[in-house]
């Protein structure tokens, strides 16, 4: 398996990375991993955390660009999920 030095941000799946990170944390919390497995999980978790942070930063930059291009925006009020009724 060849590693690429740069990942294409368009192919990054934030939700999948977050789910994998949650799975790693759960596995480590259970305490059934060996030291080597725990270190590998920790290393992978750090990598996933950094990738998620980069994706969030890129999304924030896109939002800032859109706001600056389209002028002032007005805040919208959203009902909380528990307040909605069908």
N, C-alpha and C positions, 0 to 999 in steps of 0.2 A: 504494500500500500504506500503510494507516494504522497508525501506531504507537500502542500503548496505553501509558499512563504506568505502570500497574501490571499485572504479569502474575499470572494466577491460579496459585498454587502447585500446585493440584491438576492442572493441565494441563502442568506442567513434567516433561519426560522426562529424568531425570538421565543415564541410560545413553546416550541419543541426544546429549545435550550433551557428555558426556565423549568419545564417539566423534568428534564434530565437532571438539572441541578437539585430539584426537590427530591428526586429519587436517590441521588447520591447522599444527600443529607440524611434522609430516612435510613439508608443502609448503614451509614456511619453511626447514627444514633442507636441503632439496634445492638451494636457492639459485637456482632458476629464476624467481623472482618479481621483478617490478620493485620499485623502492623504494615506489611508491604501493601496489602490491598487498601488499607486506610490511607496510606500516603499517596497511592495512585489516585484514589477517589478525591482526596483533598486537592491534589495537583490539577486534576480535571475540573474540579469545582471552581478553583481559582481562574482557570482558563475560561470557563463558561461565564463566570461573573464578569470578567473583563470584556468578553464579547458582548454580553448583554448591556453593559454600561456604554460601550461604544455605539451599539445600536440605538440606545435611548438618547445619547448625545446627538447622533445624526438626525434622529426624528425631531428632537428639539430645535436643531438648526433649521430643518426644513420648515417647521412651524413658524419660526422667527422670520424666515425669508418670505413665506406666504403672507404673514401679517404685514411686513414692511412693504411688500408689493401691492397689497390690496388696501392699505390705509388702516384707519382705526376700525376696530371691531367692537361689537357690543357683547357683553357676557350673556349667555343663555342660561336660563334656569332649568335644571333637570330634576325630575322627581326621582327620589331614591327608589330602588327596586322594591322595597317593602311598602312604598306608598302607592305604587301602581296597582290598579285593579282592572280586570277584564270583565 
